[in-house]
Amino acid sequence: MVAGARRINNRNWMIWLTIFILFCAAVYVLRSVLLPFVTGIIIGYLLDPWASKFEKWGLNRTLATILVMFLVILVLVPALIALFSVIDNQVGYFISVVPEYLTSFSKKIEPLIAGLQERFPSLESEKIREYLRGNMANTLKVAGNVFRKLVTSGFALVNIISLLLITPVVAFYMLRDWDKFVKKVDDLLPKQSKKSIENQAKEIDKILASFIRGQLSVCVLLGTFYAVGLYFVGLDLGVLVGFIAGVISFIPYVGSIFGFVVSLAIAFAQFDTMMPILQVIGVFMVGQFIEGNFLTPNLVGDSIGLHPVWVMFALLAGGVLLGFLGLMIAVPVAAIIGVLVRHAIINYKQSSLYKDS
C-alpha cells in the first residue's frame, strides 16, 4: 500500500517536472516575441484590483475594464507626450553641440596630459591626444551606428510596434478575463494538493503584488526626481538620462550607476565651472538617500524575502537567458521560486525522509 502510494507520488513529480521543463523550453524558444504579452499580463495583473473595485460598485467586468483602461490612458498619454517633447528638444540640441563638447573635453584633459608627462617623461603627449581623439571619434561613430540601426532596423520597428499595439490588447483581455483565468486554473488543480497549492498561490500573489507595485512606484518617482533635478541643473539630456536611470532602477545599482556616470560625463564636457558638476553629483546623492531611506523601505520593503546576492544572480541569469524580458521577470520569478522552496523545505521536514522513520 505504502509502496503503491510512493510510486504514484513519484509519477506525479515526474509529470510536474516534465511540464515545468517543457514550459521553460517554450519560454526560451519564444523569448523574442514574448515581451508584449508578458508586459500585457503584468499590466492586467496590476490593474485587476481597480477593476474589481469598480465591479463592487455595480459595473460589470467589461465596463469596469474599459473604465480602468480609459483612466490609465487619460493619465499616461499626456504625460508621455510631454516627456517625449522635452526629450526630443534635448536630443536635438545635444546633437548640434556635440562638436563643441568634444573641443571642450579636449581642452579640459590637457592639464591631465601635462601632469602625466611631468610624472612620466617617457610618455609622448601627442600620441595620448591622438589616442583619446580617436577613441572619442570611434565611440561617437559606434553610438551613431547603433542608434541608426535601432531606428531603421525592421526587427526593432516590429518589436516597438508590437509592444505599442499588442500590449494594450493583451492587457485589456487579461484584465477583463482575469477572474475567469483564475477559476479555470483553480478547477485544474489536483484535488489532493489543492489546499496546499492555493496557500502557496496566495503567498506568491501577496509577494508579487507588493513587490511589483512598490518597485514600479519607486522607479517612476526616482526617474521623475532625477529628470527634474538634472533639468533644473541645466544638464543637456538631463531629462532623458534621469528618467532612464529611474526606470532601470529595478536592477540593483545599475540604474543609479548608469545615470551618474553618463550625467557626470555630459556635465564635464558641458560646464566650465565646478558648481554645476557638483550639483549633478548632489542630485544623485540625494536621489540615492531618498530611495534607500524612504522610497524602497516604505513602498517595497523586504517583500520578496530574498537575499540581495540571490536577487543579483537572478537578474544576471535572466538577462543572459532572455535579455530584457529576463531582466523584467527575474526578481518576480526568483520570489516565486523562493516561496516554492520554502514550502518544499517545510514538507520535507514533515516527511519520513527527514525524520528517518
C-alpha positions as CSV (number, residue, x, y, z in Angstrom):
1,M,0.0,0.0,0.0
2,V,2.7,2.4,1.0
3,A,4.9,1.4,-1.9
4,G,2.0,2.0,-4.3
5,A,1.4,5.4,-2.9
6,R,5.1,6.3,-3.3
7,R,5.0,5.1,-6.9
8,I,2.0,7.3,-7.6
9,N,3.7,10.2,-5.8
10,N,6.9,9.8,-7.8
11,R,4.9,9.6,-11.0
12,N,3.2,12.8,-10.2
13,W,6.5,14.5,-9.5
14,M,7.8,13.3,-12.9
15,I,4.7,14.7,-14.7
16,W,5.1,18.1,-13.0
17,L,8.8,18.2,-13.7
18,T,8.2,17.3,-17.3
19,I,5.6,20.1,-17.7
20,F,8.0,22.6,-16.0
21,I,10.9,21.7,-18.3
22,L,8.7,21.9,-21.4
23,F,7.4,25.3,-20.2
24,C,10.9,26.7,-19.6
25,A,12.0,25.4,-23.1
26,A,9.0,27.1,-24.7
27,V,9.8,30.4,-23.0
28,Y,13.4,30.2,-24.1
29,V,12.5,29.4,-27.7
30,L,9.8,32.1,-27.9
31,R,11.7,34.7,-25.9
32,S,12.0,37.1,-28.9
33,V,8.2,37.5,-29.2
34,L,7.1,37.2,-25.6
35,L,7.8,40.8,-24.4
36,P,4.5,42.5,-25.4
37,F,2.5,39.5,-24.0
38,V,4.4,39.4,-20.7
39,T,4.0,43.2,-20.4
40,G,0.3,43.0,-21.1
41,I,-0.1,40.2,-18.5
42,I,1.7,42.3,-15.9
43,I,-0.4,45.4,-16.6
44,G,-3.6,43.3,-16.3
45,Y,-2.4,41.9,-13.0
46,L,-1.5,45.3,-11.7
47,L,-4.9,46.8,-12.7
48,D,-7.0,43.9,-11.6
49,P,-7.8,45.4,-8.1
50,W,-9.1,48.6,-9.7
51,A,-11.4,46.7,-12.0
52,S,-12.6,44.5,-9.0
53,K,-13.4,47.7,-7.1
54,F,-15.5,49.1,-9.9
55,E,-17.3,45.7,-10.1
56,K,-18.2,46.1,-6.4
57,W,-19.7,49.5,-7.3
58,G,-22.1,47.8,-9.7
59,L,-20.4,47.8,-13.1
60,N,-20.0,44.5,-15.0
61,R,-16.4,43.3,-15.7
62,T,-16.3,44.5,-19.3
63,L,-17.4,48.1,-18.4
64,A,-15.1,48.1,-15.4
65,T,-12.1,47.1,-17.6
66,I,-13.0,49.8,-20.2
67,L,-13.2,52.4,-17.5
68,V,-9.9,51.4,-15.9
69,M,-8.1,51.4,-19.3
70,F,-9.6,54.7,-20.2
71,L,-8.4,56.3,-16.9
72,V,-4.9,54.9,-17.4
73,I,-4.7,56.2,-21.0
74,L,-6.1,59.6,-19.8
75,V,-3.2,60.0,-17.4
76,L,-0.5,58.2,-19.3
77,V,-0.8,59.6,-22.8
78,P,-0.4,63.3,-21.9
79,A,2.4,62.6,-19.6
80,L,4.3,60.6,-22.3
81,I,3.6,63.3,-24.9
82,A,5.1,66.0,-22.6
83,L,8.0,63.8,-21.7
84,F,8.9,62.9,-25.3
85,S,8.5,66.5,-26.3
86,V,11.1,67.6,-23.8
87,I,13.4,64.7,-24.7
88,D,13.1,65.4,-28.4
89,N,14.2,69.0,-27.8
90,Q,17.1,68.0,-25.6
91,V,18.3,65.3,-28.1
92,G,18.2,67.8,-31.0
93,Y,20.1,70.4,-29.1
94,F,22.6,67.9,-27.8
95,I,23.4,66.6,-31.3
96,S,24.1,70.2,-32.5
97,V,26.6,70.9,-29.7
98,V,28.5,67.6,-29.7
99,P,31.4,69.1,-31.7
100,E,31.7,71.9,-29.1
101,Y,31.6,69.3,-26.3
102,L,34.5,67.4,-27.9
103,T,36.5,70.5,-28.2
104,S,35.8,71.4,-24.6
105,F,36.6,67.9,-23.4
106,S,39.9,68.0,-25.2
107,K,40.9,71.3,-23.6
108,K,39.9,70.1,-20.1
109,I,42.1,67.0,-20.4
110,E,45.2,69.0,-21.4
111,P,46.2,69.6,-17.8
112,L,45.8,65.9,-17.1
113,I,48.1,65.0,-20.0
114,A,50.6,67.6,-19.0
115,G,50.6,66.2,-15.4
116,L,51.1,62.7,-16.7
117,Q,54.0,63.8,-18.9
118,E,55.7,65.5,-15.9
119,R,55.4,62.3,-13.8
120,F,56.3,60.0,-16.7
121,P,58.7,61.8,-19.1
122,S,58.8,58.8,-21.4
123,L,55.1,59.3,-22.4
124,E,54.5,61.0,-25.7
125,S,51.7,63.6,-25.1
126,E,50.8,63.9,-28.8
127,K,50.2,60.1,-29.0
128,I,48.0,60.3,-25.9
129,R,46.0,63.1,-27.5
130,E,45.6,61.2,-30.8
131,Y,44.6,58.1,-28.9
132,L,41.9,60.0,-26.9
133,R,40.6,61.8,-30.0
134,G,40.5,58.6,-32.0
135,N,38.6,56.8,-29.2
136,M,36.1,59.6,-28.8
137,A,35.5,59.7,-32.5
138,N,35.2,55.9,-32.7
139,T,32.8,55.9,-29.7
140,L,30.6,58.6,-31.3
141,K,30.7,56.7,-34.6
142,V,29.7,53.4,-33.0
143,A,27.0,55.1,-30.9
144,G,25.7,56.8,-34.1
145,N,25.7,53.5,-36.0
146,V,23.9,51.6,-33.1
147,F,21.3,54.4,-32.8
148,R,20.7,54.3,-36.6
149,K,20.4,50.6,-36.6
150,L,17.9,50.7,-33.7
151,V,15.8,53.2,-35.5
152,T,16.0,51.7,-39.0
153,S,16.1,48.0,-38.2
154,G,12.9,46.3,-39.4
155,F,13.1,43.9,-36.4
156,A,13.4,46.7,-33.9
157,L,10.4,48.5,-35.6
158,V,8.4,45.3,-35.4
159,N,9.2,45.0,-31.7
160,I,8.3,48.6,-30.9
161,I,5.1,48.4,-33.0
162,S,4.1,45.1,-31.4
163,L,4.8,46.5,-27.9
164,L,2.6,49.5,-28.6
165,L,-0.2,47.7,-30.3
166,I,-0.2,44.2,-28.8
167,T,0.4,45.1,-25.2
168,P,-2.8,47.2,-24.7
169,V,-4.9,44.5,-26.3
170,V,-3.4,41.7,-24.2
171,A,-3.7,43.9,-21.1
172,F,-7.4,44.6,-21.9
173,Y,-8.3,40.9,-22.3
174,M,-6.2,39.8,-19.3
175,L,-7.9,42.4,-17.2
176,R,-11.4,41.6,-18.4
177,D,-11.0,37.8,-18.1
178,W,-8.6,37.6,-15.1
179,D,-11.2,36.1,-12.7
180,K,-12.1,33.5,-15.4
181,F,-8.5,32.5,-15.9
182,V,-8.0,32.1,-12.1
183,K,-11.2,30.0,-11.9
184,K,-10.1,27.7,-14.8
185,V,-6.7,27.2,-13.3
186,D,-8.3,26.5,-9.9
187,D,-10.5,23.9,-11.5
188,L,-7.5,22.1,-12.9
189,L,-5.6,21.8,-9.6
190,P,-5.2,18.2,-8.3
191,K,-7.8,17.6,-5.5
192,Q,-5.4,16.1,-3.0
193,S,-2.9,19.0,-3.2
194,K,-5.4,21.8,-3.9
195,K,-5.4,23.4,-0.5
196,S,-1.6,23.5,-0.3
197,I,-1.3,24.9,-3.8
198,E,-3.9,27.6,-3.1
199,N,-2.0,28.6,0.1
200,Q,1.2,28.9,-1.9
201,A,-0.5,30.9,-4.6
202,K,-1.9,33.3,-2.1
203,E,1.5,33.9,-0.6
204,I,3.0,34.3,-4.1
205,D,0.2,36.8,-5.0
206,K,0.9,38.8,-1.9
207,I,4.6,39.0,-2.5
208,L,4.3,39.8,-6.2
209,A,1.6,42.5,-5.7
210,S,3.7,44.2,-3.0
211,F,6.9,44.0,-4.9
212,I,5.7,44.9,-8.5
213,R,3.5,47.8,-7.4
214,G,6.1,49.0,-4.9
215,Q,9.0,48.7,-7.3
216,L,7.1,50.4,-10.1
217,S,6.3,53.3,-7.8
218,V,9.9,53.6,-6.8
219,C,11.1,53.6,-10.5
220,V,8.6,56.3,-11.5
221,L,9.2,58.5,-8.5
222,L,13.0,58.1,-8.8
223,G,13.0,58.7,-12.5
224,T,10.9,61.8,-12.1
225,F,13.2,63.1,-9.3
226,Y,16.4,62.6,-11.4
227,A,14.8,64.0,-14.6
228,V,13.5,67.2,-12.8
229,G,16.7,67.6,-10.8
230,L,19.0,67.3,-13.8
231,Y,16.7,69.6,-15.8
232,F,17.0,72.4,-13.2
233,V,20.7,71.9,-13.1
234,G,20.7,72.6,-16.8
235,L,22.2,69.4,-18.0
236,D,21.8,68.6,-21.7
237,L,19.9,65.3,-22.0
238,G,19.2,65.5,-18.2
239,V,15.5,64.6,-18.6
240,L,16.3,61.6,-20.8
241,V,19.2,60.3,-18.7
242,G,17.4,60.9,-15.4
243,F,14.3,59.2,-16.5
244,I,16.1,56.1,-17.9
245,A,18.2,55.9,-14.7
246,G,15.0,55.8,-12.7
247,V,13.2,53.3,-14.9
248,I,16.0,50.8,-14.8
249,S,16.4,51.1,-11.1
250,F,14.6,47.8,-10.7
251,I,18.1,46.4,-11.5
252,P,20.0,47.0,-8.3
253,Y,22.8,49.6,-8.6
254,V,22.6,49.6,-12.5
255,G,20.2,52.5,-12.8
256,S,22.0,54.8,-10.4
257,I,25.5,54.0,-11.7
258,F,24.4,54.4,-15.4
259,G,22.7,57.7,-14.6
260,F,25.6,59.0,-12.5
261,V,28.4,58.1,-15.0
262,V,26.5,59.4,-18.1
263,S,25.4,62.6,-16.4
264,L,28.9,63.3,-15.0
265,A,30.5,62.8,-18.4
266,I,28.0,65.2,-20.1
267,A,28.4,67.7,-17.2
268,F,32.2,67.5,-17.5
269,A,32.0,68.3,-21.2
270,Q,29.2,70.9,-21.0
271,F,30.1,73.1,-18.0
272,D,33.2,75.2,-17.5
273,T,32.8,75.6,-13.7
274,M,32.7,73.0,-10.9
275,M,29.4,74.2,-9.3
276,P,27.0,72.6,-11.9
277,I,29.1,69.3,-11.8
278,L,28.8,69.3,-8.0
279,Q,25.0,69.9,-8.4
280,V,24.8,66.8,-10.7
281,I,26.6,64.8,-8.1
282,G,24.3,66.2,-5.5
283,V,21.2,65.2,-7.4
284,F,22.2,61.5,-7.5
285,M,23.4,61.6,-3.8
286,V,20.0,63.0,-2.7
287,G,18.2,60.5,-5.0
288,Q,20.1,57.5,-3.5
289,F,19.4,58.8,0.0
290,I,15.7,59.2,-0.7
291,E,15.5,55.8,-2.4
292,G,17.4,53.9,0.3
293,N,15.8,55.6,3.4
294,F,12.2,56.4,2.2
295,L,11.0,55.0,-1.1
296,T,12.3,51.4,-1.0
297,P,11.6,50.7,2.7
298,N,8.1,52.2,2.6
299,L,6.9,51.1,-0.9
300,V,8.8,47.8,-1.4
301,G,10.2,46.8,2.0
302,D,11.5,43.2,2.3
303,S,8.5,41.9,0.4
304,I,10.4,39.3,-1.8
305,G,12.2,37.7,1.2
306,L,15.4,37.1,-0.9
307,H,19.0,37.9,-0.1
308,P,20.4,40.7,-2.3
309,V,23.0,38.3,-3.7
310,W,20.3,35.9,-5.0
311,V,18.5,38.9,-6.5
312,M,21.6,40.0,-8.4
313,F,22.2,36.4,-9.5
314,A,18.5,36.1,-10.7
315,L,18.9,39.3,-12.7
316,L,22.2,38.2,-14.3
317,A,20.8,34.8,-15.2
318,G,17.6,36.3,-16.5
319,G,19.5,38.8,-18.6
320,V,21.8,36.2,-20.1
321,L,19.0,33.7,-20.9
322,L,16.1,36.0,-22.0
323,G,17.6,39.5,-22.5
324,F,15.4,42.5,-21.4
325,L,12.5,40.1,-20.8
326,G,14.6,38.1,-18.4
327,L,15.6,41.3,-16.5
328,M,12.0,42.3,-16.2
329,I,10.7,39.0,-14.8
330,A,13.9,37.8,-13.0
331,V,13.0,39.1,-9.5
332,P,9.3,38.0,-9.6
333,V,10.3,34.5,-10.8
334,A,13.0,34.3,-8.1
335,A,10.4,35.3,-5.5
336,I,8.0,32.6,-6.8
337,I,10.8,30.0,-6.6
338,G,11.7,31.2,-3.1
339,V,8.1,30.6,-1.9
340,L,8.0,27.1,-3.5
341,V,11.4,26.2,-2.0
342,R,10.3,27.4,1.5
343,H,7.1,25.2,1.3
344,A,9.2,22.3,-0.1
345,I,11.5,22.5,2.9
346,I,8.5,22.6,5.3
347,N,7.1,19.4,3.6
348,Y,10.5,17.8,3.7
349,K,10.9,18.4,7.4
350,Q,7.4,16.8,7.9
351,S,8.3,13.7,5.8
352,S,9.6,10.4,6.9
353,L,12.7,11.0,4.8
354,Y,13.8,13.9,7.2
355,K,12.6,12.1,10.4
356,D,14.3,8.9,9.2
357,S,11.4,6.7,10.3
